[in-house]
Amino acid sequence: MLDDRATPALLNRIAGRLLASAPETQNGVMKLIDYERHEVEVGDWDPTALEVFAFVRDSLAVALPDHEMEHIGSTSVPGLRGKGIVDVMVLARDDATTYIHIHVIRARSDEAIAQHGLAEALRNDPSLRNEYASLKQRVVDSGTTDPTDYSIEKGDWVVRALDRLGLPPLPEPGPPPPKTPQHA
């Protein structure tokens, strides 16, 4: 749960500002690109990763003033070769309950249109909202507790809902991540 200063509207403004103000360069650094699963390629460490992290940290700090953010992963270690993906860890206080799942999606992409359209439809159509809420409860009641499995169980409903609403399909997800010992 976020405090009153971090309302959904504020988070949306921050995300929009983050997307709108992320600088693009000729070299492709600090450029937002569509997320796609690719074969792993390891390259030289890029010092602009530190600037990208600082930009993201400072942007999120407005909405999450009581949270620390830490640059982790290979891009946080000068000179360490890696995939070139900036990993950000948000640290909540022990007494805080904060769940944040930030999607960075290219504006006007089919995925953004689908996500926005589905959210609007769920907000505005009580029967669609109730149908989805019932499905979610059935998935949990069936014993599904793993977040990836939960998403997979809802997948067919989401595909059908997007189709009924005339929205573009979401991109195919890659294979699920391996289960960690705490999720196994």
TORPA-4810 file (N, C-alpha, C, O; in nm, 3 decimals):
<nodes>
NODE_1_0.085_-0.117_0.000_0.000_0.000_0.000_0.090_0.124_0.000_0.181_0.135_0.083_M
NODE_2_0.065_0.215_-0.093_0.141_0.339_-0.099_0.074_0.443_-0.012_-0.047_0.437_0.012_L
NODE_3_0.153_0.538_0.034_0.090_0.643_0.114_0.012_0.737_0.021_0.016_0.722_-0.101_D
NODE_4_-0.059_0.834_0.081_-0.147_0.921_0.003_-0.075_1.001_-0.103_-0.135_1.040_-0.203_D
NODE_5_0.055_1.027_-0.083_0.127_1.106_-0.181_0.151_1.028_-0.309_0.177_1.090_-0.413_R
NODE_6_0.142_0.897_-0.307_0.172_0.814_-0.423_0.043_0.752_-0.477_0.027_0.630_-0.476_A
NODE_7_-0.045_0.836_-0.525_-0.171_0.787_-0.580_-0.146_0.729_-0.719_-0.043_0.756_-0.780_T
NODE_8_-0.240_0.648_-0.770_-0.223_0.596_-0.905_-0.205_0.707_-1.008_-0.126_0.693_-1.102_P
NODE_9_-0.278_0.818_-0.992_-0.264_0.928_-1.086_-0.122_0.984_-1.084_-0.065_1.015_-1.188_A
NODE_10_-0.064_0.995_-0.964_0.073_1.044_-0.953_0.169_0.946_-1.018_0.261_0.987_-1.090_L
NODE_11_0.149_0.818_-0.994_0.236_0.719_-1.056_0.225_0.725_-1.208_0.326_0.713_-1.278_L
NODE_12_0.103_0.744_-1.260_0.086_0.754_-1.404_0.156_0.878_-1.460_0.218_0.872_-1.566_N
NODE_13_0.147_0.991_-1.388_0.217_1.112_-1.433_0.367_1.089_-1.434_0.435_1.131_-1.527_R
NODE_14_0.419_1.021_-1.331_0.562_0.996_-1.324_0.604_0.904_-1.438_0.704_0.927_-1.504_I
NODE_15_0.526_0.798_-1.459_0.559_0.706_-1.567_0.555_0.778_-1.702_0.643_0.758_-1.786_A
NODE_16_0.454_0.862_-1.722_0.446_0.938_-1.847_0.563_1.034_-1.863_0.618_1.047_-1.972_G
NODE_17_0.601_1.101_-1.754_0.714_1.193_-1.758_0.842_1.116_-1.785_0.929_1.161_-1.860_R
NODE_18_0.853_0.999_-1.724_0.971_0.917_-1.743_0.982_0.878_-1.891_1.090_0.885_-1.949_L
NODE_19_0.870_0.837_-1.950_0.872_0.800_-2.092_0.898_0.920_-2.180_0.974_0.912_-2.277_L
NODE_20_0.833_1.034_-2.147_0.845_1.150_-2.232_0.982_1.216_-2.224_1.029_1.275_-2.321_A
NODE_21_1.046_1.206_-2.109_1.171_1.279_-2.094_1.295_1.191_-2.101_1.407_1.241_-2.090_S
NODE_22_1.277_1.061_-2.121_1.395_0.975_-2.134_1.468_1.015_-2.261_1.412_1.006_-2.370_A
NODE_23_1.592_1.059_-2.248_1.662_1.106_-2.366_1.698_0.992_-2.460_1.736_0.883_-2.417_P
NODE_24_1.685_1.021_-2.590_1.734_0.927_-2.691_1.864_0.985_-2.744_1.879_1.106_-2.755_E
NODE_25_1.956_0.899_-2.776_2.080_0.945_-2.833_2.105_0.872_-2.963_2.038_0.772_-2.991_T
NODE_26_2.198_0.919_-3.041_2.233_0.855_-3.166_2.289_0.715_-3.142_2.273_0.627_-3.227_Q
NODE_27_2.353_0.694_-3.030_2.416_0.565_-3.002_2.318_0.462_-2.947_2.356_0.347_-2.926_N
NODE_28_2.195_0.501_-2.924_2.098_0.408_-2.870_2.101_0.398_-2.719_2.025_0.320_-2.661_G
NODE_29_2.188_0.475_-2.653_2.193_0.471_-2.507_2.081_0.557_-2.453_2.043_0.658_-2.513_V
NODE_30_2.028_0.514_-2.337_1.916_0.581_-2.272_1.795_0.591_-2.364_1.719_0.687_-2.356_M
NODE_31_1.778_0.494_-2.449_1.664_0.489_-2.539_1.573_0.377_-2.491_1.620_0.266_-2.465_K
NODE_32_1.444_0.405_-2.481_1.350_0.301_-2.443_1.323_0.214_-2.564_1.293_0.265_-2.672_L
NODE_33_1.335_0.085_-2.546_1.308_-0.007_-2.655_1.203_-0.107_-2.610_1.186_-0.130_-2.490_I
NODE_34_1.133_-0.166_-2.705_1.033_-0.266_-2.671_1.102_-0.383_-2.604_1.210_-0.425_-2.646_D
NODE_35_1.039_-0.437_-2.501_1.095_-0.554_-2.434_1.059_-0.677_-2.514_0.942_-0.705_-2.538_Y
NODE_36_1.157_-0.748_-2.554_1.139_-0.875_-2.621_1.243_-0.969_-2.565_1.353_-0.927_-2.528_E
NODE_37_1.208_-1.096_-2.557_1.307_-1.194_-2.514_1.403_-1.217_-2.630_1.361_-1.244_-2.743_R
NODE_38_1.530_-1.206_-2.601_1.634_-1.228_-2.701_1.735_-1.326_-2.644_1.740_-1.351_-2.523_H
NODE_39_1.813_-1.381_-2.733_1.924_-1.461_-2.686_2.017_-1.368_-2.609_2.033_-1.251_-2.644_E
NODE_40_2.078_-1.422_-2.506_2.167_-1.341_-2.423_2.292_-1.304_-2.502_2.356_-1.389_-2.563_V
NODE_41_2.323_-1.176_-2.498_2.449_-1.127_-2.555_2.517_-1.048_-2.445_2.454_-0.967_-2.377_E
NODE_42_2.644_-1.070_-2.427_2.720_-1.000_-2.324_2.809_-0.898_-2.393_2.879_-0.929_-2.489_V
NODE_43_2.805_-0.775_-2.342_2.886_-0.669_-2.400_2.964_-0.595_-2.293_2.954_-0.624_-2.174_G
NODE_44_3.041_-0.499_-2.340_3.121_-0.417_-2.249_3.029_-0.334_-2.160_2.917_-0.301_-2.198_D
NODE_45_3.078_-0.302_-2.042_3.005_-0.218_-1.949_2.989_-0.079_-2.010_3.083_-0.027_-2.071_W
NODE_46_2.872_-0.020_-1.994_2.843_0.113_-2.049_2.823_0.211_-1.934_2.731_0.193_-1.853_D
NODE_47_2.907_0.313_-1.924_2.896_0.407_-1.812_2.764_0.485_-1.809_2.729_0.540_-1.705_P
NODE_48_2.690_0.492_-1.921_2.562_0.563_-1.917_2.459_0.487_-1.834_2.355_0.543_-1.799_T
NODE_49_2.486_0.361_-1.801_2.394_0.286_-1.714_2.377_0.357_-1.581_2.269_0.353_-1.522_A
NODE_50_2.482_0.422_-1.533_2.473_0.495_-1.406_2.377_0.613_-1.419_2.303_0.644_-1.326_L
NODE_51_2.379_0.680_-1.535_2.288_0.792_-1.560_2.144_0.743_-1.572_2.052_0.806_-1.521_E
NODE_52_2.126_0.630_-1.639_1.992_0.574_-1.654_1.935_0.541_-1.516_1.821_0.576_-1.485_V
NODE_53_2.015_0.475_-1.433_1.969_0.442_-1.298_1.932_0.569_-1.222_1.826_0.576_-1.160_F
NODE_54_2.019_0.670_-1.225_1.992_0.794_-1.152_1.862_0.858_-1.199_1.784_0.910_-1.118_A
NODE_55_1.838_0.855_-1.329_1.716_0.911_-1.386_1.593_0.837_-1.334_1.495_0.899_-1.291_F
NODE_56_1.597_0.704_-1.339_1.485_0.623_-1.293_1.464_0.642_-1.142_1.352_0.660_-1.096_V
NODE_57_1.574_0.636_-1.066_1.564_0.653_-0.920_1.502_0.787_-0.886_1.411_0.793_-0.803_R
NODE_58_1.550_0.894_-0.946_1.500_1.027_-0.914_1.353_1.043_-0.955_1.276_1.111_-0.887_D
NODE_59_1.316_0.981_-1.065_1.177_0.989_-1.110_1.084_0.914_-1.016_0.977_0.964_-0.982_S
NODE_60_1.124_0.795_-0.974_1.041_0.716_-0.883_1.039_0.772_-0.741_0.942_0.751_-0.668_L
NODE_61_1.144_0.841_-0.702_1.153_0.893_-0.565_1.041_0.991_-0.533_1.004_1.007_-0.417_A
NODE_62_0.986_1.057_-0.635_0.875_1.149_-0.613_0.754_1.073_-0.560_0.685_1.120_-0.469_V
NODE_63_0.728_0.954_-0.616_0.613_0.874_-0.574_0.643_0.787_-0.454_0.552_0.749_-0.380_A
NODE_64_0.770_0.755_-0.435_0.808_0.663_-0.328_0.914_0.727_-0.238_1.026_0.677_-0.228_L
NODE_65_0.878_0.837_-0.172_0.979_0.911_-0.097_1.038_0.835_0.021_1.150_0.865_0.064_P
NODE_66_0.967_0.738_0.074_1.016_0.664_0.191_1.084_0.533_0.153_1.107_0.448_0.239_D
NODE_67_1.115_0.517_0.028_1.177_0.394_-0.020_1.316_0.425_-0.073_1.340_0.529_-0.135_H
NODE_68_1.405_0.334_-0.048_1.538_0.345_-0.106_1.539_0.271_-0.238_1.467_0.173_-0.256_E
NODE_69_1.621_0.318_-0.329_1.639_0.248_-0.456_1.786_0.221_-0.475_1.871_0.305_-0.447_M
NODE_70_1.813_0.103_-0.522_1.951_0.061_-0.536_1.973_0.007_-0.676_1.891_-0.068_-0.730_E
NODE_71_2.085_0.046_-0.734_2.125_-0.005_-0.865_2.195_-0.138_-0.842_2.297_-0.144_-0.774_H
NODE_72_2.138_-0.245_-0.898_2.196_-0.378_-0.878_2.228_-0.439_-1.015_2.199_-0.378_-1.118_I
NODE_73_2.286_-0.555_-1.015_2.318_-0.623_-1.140_2.448_-0.574_-1.200_2.515_-0.487_-1.145_G
NODE_74_2.483_-0.632_-1.314_2.614_-0.604_-1.372_2.633_-0.459_-1.414_2.745_-0.408_-1.411_S
NODE_75_2.524_-0.390_-1.453_2.542_-0.250_-1.494_2.579_-0.160_-1.377_2.621_-0.046_-1.398_T
NODE_76_2.564_-0.209_-1.255_2.600_-0.129_-1.137_2.748_-0.144_-1.100_2.796_-0.077_-1.009_S
NODE_77_2.818_-0.230_-1.172_2.958_-0.260_-1.139_3.047_-0.211_-1.253_3.056_-0.279_-1.356_V
NODE_78_3.112_-0.095_-1.238_3.196_-0.043_-1.346_3.297_-0.147_-1.395_3.369_-0.210_-1.317_P
NODE_79_3.298_-0.162_-1.527_3.393_-0.252_-1.589_3.342_-0.394_-1.608_3.405_-0.472_-1.680_G
NODE_80_3.230_-0.431_-1.545_3.179_-0.567_-1.554_3.096_-0.584_-1.682_2.999_-0.512_-1.703_L
NODE_81_3.136_-0.678_-1.765_3.060_-0.707_-1.886_2.925_-0.766_-1.847_2.913_-0.832_-1.744_R
NODE_82_2.823_-0.742_-1.930_2.691_-0.794_-1.900_2.596_-0.771_-2.015_2.637_-0.736_-2.126_G
NODE_83_2.466_-0.790_-1.988_2.363_-0.777_-2.091_2.325_-0.632_-2.118_2.258_-0.604_-2.217_K
NODE_84_2.367_-0.541_-2.032_2.335_-0.400_-2.054_2.196_-0.360_-2.010_2.143_-0.259_-2.056_G
NODE_85_2.135_-0.437_-1.921_2.002_-0.405_-1.869_2.018_-0.349_-1.729_2.080_-0.411_-1.643_I
NODE_86_1.962_-0.231_-1.706_1.973_-0.165_-1.576_1.869_-0.224_-1.482_1.749_-0.214_-1.507_V
NODE_87_1.915_-0.286_-1.374_1.826_-0.345_-1.274_1.814_-0.248_-1.156_1.914_-0.199_-1.105_D
NODE_88_1.690_-0.222_-1.115_1.663_-0.131_-1.004_1.591_-0.210_-0.895_1.491_-0.277_-0.922_V
NODE_89_1.642_-0.202_-0.773_1.577_-0.266_-0.660_1.515_-0.157_-0.574_1.583_-0.063_-0.534_M
NODE_90_1.385_-0.170_-0.546_1.315_-0.076_-0.459_1.303_-0.141_-0.322_1.248_-0.251_-0.309_V
NODE_91_1.356_-0.074_-0.221_1.357_-0.130_-0.085_1.250_-0.061_-0.001_1.253_0.060_0.020_L
NODE_92_1.157_-0.142_0.045_1.051_-0.089_0.131_1.090_-0.111_0.277_1.164_-0.203_0.309_A
NODE_93_1.039_-0.024_0.364_1.061_-0.043_0.507_1.002_-0.177_0.549_0.913_-0.230_0.482_R
NODE_94_1.052_-0.231_0.659_1.002_-0.359_0.709_0.853_-0.353_0.742_0.783_-0.454_0.731_D
NODE_95_0.803_-0.236_0.782_0.663_-0.225_0.820_0.575_-0.181_0.704_0.454_-0.161_0.722_D
NODE_96_0.633_-0.164_0.586_0.556_-0.118_0.471_0.511_-0.236_0.386_0.581_-0.337_0.374_A
NODE_97_0.394_-0.220_0.327_0.347_-0.317_0.230_0.336_-0.242_0.099_0.244_-0.163_0.079_T
NODE_98_0.428_-0.266_0.010_0.432_-0.196_-0.117_0.445_-0.298_-0.228_0.542_-0.373_-0.233_T
NODE_99_0.347_-0.300_-0.316_0.353_-0.388_-0.432_0.351_-0.298_-0.555_0.255_-0.225_-0.577_Y
NODE_100_0.454_-0.305_-0.633_0.462_-0.222_-0.752_0.508_-0.309_-0.868_0.607_-0.382_-0.857_I
NODE_101_0.437_-0.302_-0.975_0.477_-0.372_-1.097_0.470_-0.267_-1.206_0.361_-0.232_-1.252_H
NODE_102_0.582_-0.218_-1.246_0.587_-0.110_-1.345_0.609_-0.170_-1.482_0.703_-0.247_-1.504_I
NODE_103_0.521_-0.135_-1.574_0.535_-0.178_-1.713_0.585_-0.058_-1.792_0.519_0.046_-1.795_H
NODE_104_0.698_-0.070_-1.854_0.747_0.036_-1.943_0.718_-0.014_-2.084_0.782_-0.108_-2.132_V
NODE_105_0.622_0.049_-2.149_0.573_0.005_-2.279_0.579_0.123_-2.374_0.547_0.236_-2.337_I
NODE_106_0.620_0.097_-2.496_0.628_0.203_-2.596_0.488_0.262_-2.618_0.392_0.190_-2.642_R
NODE_107_0.480_0.395_-2.609_0.354_0.466_-2.629_0.300_0.434_-2.768_0.376_0.421_-2.864_A
NODE_108_0.170_0.422_-2.778_0.099_0.395_-2.903_0.127_0.257_-2.962_0.087_0.229_-3.075_R
NODE_109_0.196_0.171_-2.887_0.217_0.034_-2.935_0.088_-0.045_-2.915_0.002_-0.005_-2.837_S
NODE_110_0.076_-0.157_-2.985_-0.041_-0.243_-2.966_-0.054_-0.285_-2.820_-0.165_-0.293_-2.767_D
NODE_111_0.060_-0.313_-2.755_0.054_-0.355_-2.616_-0.002_-0.245_-2.526_-0.084_-0.271_-2.438_E
NODE_112_0.043_-0.120_-2.548_-0.007_-0.009_-2.468_-0.157_0.013_-2.493_-0.233_0.038_-2.399_A
NODE_113_-0.198_0.002_-2.619_-0.340_0.019_-2.653_-0.423_-0.090_-2.585_-0.529_-0.063_-2.530_I
NODE_114_-0.373_-0.214_-2.591_-0.446_-0.326_-2.530_-0.454_-0.311_-2.378_-0.562_-0.327_-2.320_A
NODE_115_-0.342_-0.279_-2.314_-0.342_-0.266_-2.168_-0.435_-0.153_-2.124_-0.514_-0.169_-2.031_Q
NODE_116_-0.424_-0.039_-2.191_-0.508_0.076_-2.156_-0.656_0.044_-2.180_-0.741_0.072_-2.095_H
NODE_117_-0.686_-0.014_-2.296_-0.824_-0.045_-2.331_-0.887_-0.145_-2.235_-1.003_-0.129_-2.196_G
NODE_118_-0.812_-0.248_-2.197_-0.865_-0.347_-2.104_-0.890_-0.284_-1.966_-0.993_-0.309_-1.904_L
NODE_119_-0.796_-0.204_-1.920_-0.814_-0.138_-1.789_-0.937_-0.047_-1.791_-1.015_-0.046_-1.696_A
NODE_120_-0.954_0.030_-1.899_-1.071_0.119_-1.910_-1.200_0.037_-1.912_-1.298_0.073_-1.846_E
NODE_121_-1.200_-0.072_-1.989_-1.320_-0.156_-1.996_-1.354_-0.215_-1.859_-1.471_-0.219_-1.821_A
NODE_122_-1.252_-0.260_-1.786_-1.276_-0.316_-1.653_-1.329_-0.210_-1.557_-1.413_-0.240_-1.471_L
NODE_123_-1.280_-0.087_-1.569_-1.328_0.020_-1.482_-1.473_0.058_-1.514_-1.550_0.094_-1.425_R
NODE_124_-1.510_0.049_-1.643_-1.640_0.100_-1.687_-1.749_-0.005_-1.706_-1.866_0.031_-1.721_N
NODE_125_-1.715_-0.132_-1.705_-1.813_-0.237_-1.731_-1.819_-0.332_-1.611_-1.735_-0.420_-1.596_D
NODE_126_-1.920_-0.313_-1.523_-1.929_-0.395_-1.402_-1.937_-0.545_-1.432_-1.880_-0.624_-1.357_P
NODE_127_-2.005_-0.586_-1.538_-2.017_-0.730_-1.564_-1.882_-0.787_-1.608_-1.847_-0.898_-1.568_S
NODE_128_-1.808_-0.715_-1.688_-1.674_-0.760_-1.729_-1.582_-0.767_-1.606_-1.507_-0.863_-1.588_L
NODE_129_-1.591_-0.663_-1.523_-1.509_-0.658_-1.400_-1.542_-0.776_-1.308_-1.452_-0.839_-1.253_R
NODE_130_-1.672_-0.805_-1.290_-1.712_-0.917_-1.204_-1.668_-1.051_-1.262_-1.626_-1.140_-1.189_N
NODE_131_-1.678_-1.064_-1.393_-1.633_-1.187_-1.460_-1.484_-1.211_-1.434_-1.442_-1.322_-1.404_E
NODE_132_-1.406_-1.104_-1.447_-1.261_-1.115_-1.427_-1.229_-1.142_-1.279_-1.143_-1.224_-1.248_Y
NODE_133_-1.299_-1.074_-1.190_-1.277_-1.095_-1.047_-1.310_-1.239_-1.008_-1.238_-1.300_-0.929_A
NODE_134_-1.418_-1.293_-1.064_-1.455_-1.432_-1.035_-1.348_-1.529_-1.084_-1.311_-1.623_-1.014_S
NODE_135_-1.298_-1.505_-1.204_-1.192_-1.590_-1.258_-1.069_-1.586_-1.167_-1.012_-1.690_-1.135_L
NODE_136_-1.029_-1.467_-1.126_-0.911_-1.454_-1.041_-0.929_-1.532_-0.910_-0.837_-1.598_-0.864_K
NODE_137_-1.049_-1.522_-0.852_-1.074_-1.595_-0.728_-1.071_-1.746_-0.751_-1.018_-1.820_-0.669_Q
NODE_138_-1.130_-1.791_-0.863_-1.128_-1.936_-0.894_-0.985_-1.986_-0.911_-0.952_-2.096_-0.867_R
NODE_139_-0.900_-1.906_-0.974_-0.761_-1.946_-0.994_-0.692_-1.965_-0.859_-0.624_-2.065_-0.837_V
NODE_140_-0.710_-1.870_-0.768_-0.649_-1.881_-0.636_-0.712_-1.995_-0.557_-0.642_-2.070_-0.489_V
NODE_141_-0.844_-2.009_-0.565_-0.912_-2.116_-0.493_-0.869_-2.255_-0.541_-0.878_-2.353_-0.467_D
NODE_142_-0.822_-2.262_-0.668_-0.777_-2.390_-0.721_-0.641_-2.430_-0.666_-0.592_-2.540_-0.692_S
NODE_143_-0.579_-2.340_-0.588_-0.449_-2.371_-0.528_-0.331_-2.305_-0.597_-0.217_-2.325_-0.556_G
NODE_144_-0.356_-2.227_-0.699_-0.248_-2.157_-0.770_-0.198_-2.042_-0.683_-0.275_-1.952_-0.650_T
NODE_145_-0.071_-2.046_-0.648_-0.013_-1.938_-0.567_0.109_-1.875_-0.634_0.147_-1.764_-0.597_T
NODE_146_0.168_-1.941_-0.730_0.285_-1.887_-0.799_0.239_-1.775_-0.894_0.146_-1.796_-0.972_D
NODE_147_0.303_-1.656_-0.888_0.259_-1.544_-0.972_0.260_-1.575_-1.122_0.170_-1.532_-1.194_P
NODE_148_0.360_-1.647_-1.169_0.366_-1.679_-1.312_0.252_-1.773_-1.349_0.185_-1.752_-1.450_T
NODE_149_0.228_-1.876_-1.268_0.119_-1.969_-1.294_-0.016_-1.896_-1.289_-0.106_-1.925_-1.368_D
NODE_150_-0.030_-1.802_-1.196_-0.152_-1.723_-1.183_-0.179_-1.647_-1.312_-0.292_-1.646_-1.362_Y
NODE_151_-0.075_-1.583_-1.366_-0.091_-1.508_-1.492_-0.126_-1.600_-1.607_-0.211_-1.567_-1.690_S
NODE_152_-0.062_-1.716_-1.613_-0.091_-1.812_-1.720_-0.236_-1.859_-1.712_-0.303_-1.870_-1.814_I
NODE_153_-0.283_-1.885_-1.590_-0.421_-1.932_-1.572_-0.523_-1.829_-1.620_-0.632_-1.866_-1.664_E
NODE_154_-0.490_-1.701_-1.612_-0.582_-1.595_-1.654_-0.568_-1.564_-1.803_-0.652_-1.494_-1.860_K
NODE_155_-0.463_-1.616_-1.865_-0.427_-1.577_-2.001_-0.536_-1.593_-2.106_-0.559_-1.502_-2.185_G
NODE_156_-0.603_-1.710_-2.108_-0.707_-1.732_-2.209_-0.821_-1.632_-2.196_-0.875_-1.584_-2.295_D
NODE_157_-0.857_-1.600_-2.070_-0.965_-1.502_-2.050_-0.923_-1.366_-2.105_-1.003_-1.299_-2.171_W
NODE_158_-0.800_-1.326_-2.078_-0.751_-1.195_-2.124_-0.752_-1.192_-2.277_-0.794_-1.092_-2.337_V
NODE_159_-0.706_-1.299_-2.341_-0.703_-1.305_-2.488_-0.845_-1.289_-2.543_-0.868_-1.211_-2.635_V
NODE_160_-0.941_-1.362_-2.485_-1.080_-1.353_-2.531_-1.138_-1.213_-2.505_-1.209_-1.158_-2.589_R
NODE_161_-1.108_-1.156_-2.390_-1.160_-1.022_-2.357_-1.106_-0.918_-2.454_-1.181_-0.833_-2.502_A
NODE_162_-0.979_-0.923_-2.483_-0.920_-0.828_-2.578_-0.987_-0.842_-2.715_-1.017_-0.742_-2.781_L
NODE_163_-1.010_-0.965_-2.756_-1.075_-0.989_-2.885_-1.217_-0.933_-2.885_-1.257_-0.865_-2.979_D
NODE_164_-1.295_-0.962_-2.778_-1.433_-0.911_-2.769_-1.436_-0.759_-2.772_-1.528_-0.699_-2.827_R
NODE_165_-1.334_-0.697_-2.711_-1.329_-0.550_-2.704_-1.271_-0.487_-2.831_-1.267_-0.365_-2.843_L
NODE_166_-1.227_-0.570_-2.924_-1.168_-0.517_-3.047_-1.030_-0.458_-3.026_-0.988_-0.370_-3.100_G
NODE_167_-0.961_-0.506_-2.924_-0.827_-0.454_-2.892_-0.721_-0.547_-2.948_-0.747_-0.666_-2.968_L
NODE_168_-0.602_-0.495_-2.974_-0.496_-0.581_-3.026_-0.453_-0.684_-2.921_-0.465_-0.659_-2.801_P
NODE_169_-0.405_-0.798_-2.967_-0.359_-0.899_-2.871_-0.230_-0.853_-2.803_-0.154_-0.774_-2.858_P
NODE_170_-0.208_-0.905_-2.684_-0.082_-0.879_-2.615_0.027_-0.964_-2.679_-0.003_-1.068_-2.737_L
NODE_171_0.152_-0.920_-2.671_0.259_-1.002_-2.727_0.269_-1.135_-2.654_0.238_-1.146_-2.536_P
NODE_172_0.312_-1.234_-2.726_0.330_-1.366_-2.666_0.441_-1.358_-2.561_0.549_-1.307_-2.591_E
NODE_173_0.415_-1.406_-2.442_0.523_-1.406_-2.342_0.624_-1.514_-2.376_0.592_-1.612_-2.443_P
NODE_174_0.743_-1.494_-2.331_0.844_-1.597_-2.347_0.819_-1.707_-2.246_0.718_-1.706_-2.176_G
NODE_175_0.910_-1.800_-2.238_0.892_-1.906_-2.139_0.895_-1.848_-1.999_0.963_-1.748_-1.975_P
NODE_176_0.822_-1.909_-1.906_0.822_-1.856_-1.770_0.961_-1.866_-1.709_1.039_-1.954_-1.743_P
NODE_177_0.991_-1.773_-1.617_1.122_-1.780_-1.552_1.130_-1.904_-1.465_1.028_-1.956_-1.421_P
NODE_178_1.253_-1.952_-1.440_1.265_-2.068_-1.353_1.216_-2.034_-1.214_1.229_-1.919_-1.169_P
NODE_179_1.162_-2.131_-1.146_1.114_-2.109_-1.009_1.233_-2.104_-0.915_1.323_-2.187_-0.920_K
NODE_180_1.231_-2.003_-0.830_1.336_-1.991_-0.730_1.300_-2.081_-0.612_1.185_-2.122_-0.599_T
NODE_181_1.395_-2.113_-0.527_1.364_-2.202_-0.413_1.245_-2.155_-0.331_1.168_-2.238_-0.283_P
NODE_182_1.228_-2.022_-0.314_1.116_-1.975_-0.233_0.983_-1.991_-0.305_0.879_-1.992_-0.241_Q
NODE_183_0.984_-2.005_-0.439_0.862_-2.023_-0.515_0.842_-2.167_-0.560_0.739_-2.200_-0.618_H
NODE_184_0.938_-2.253_-0.534_0.929_-2.391_-0.584_0.830_-2.472_-0.505_0.810_-2.590_-0.533_A
</nodes>
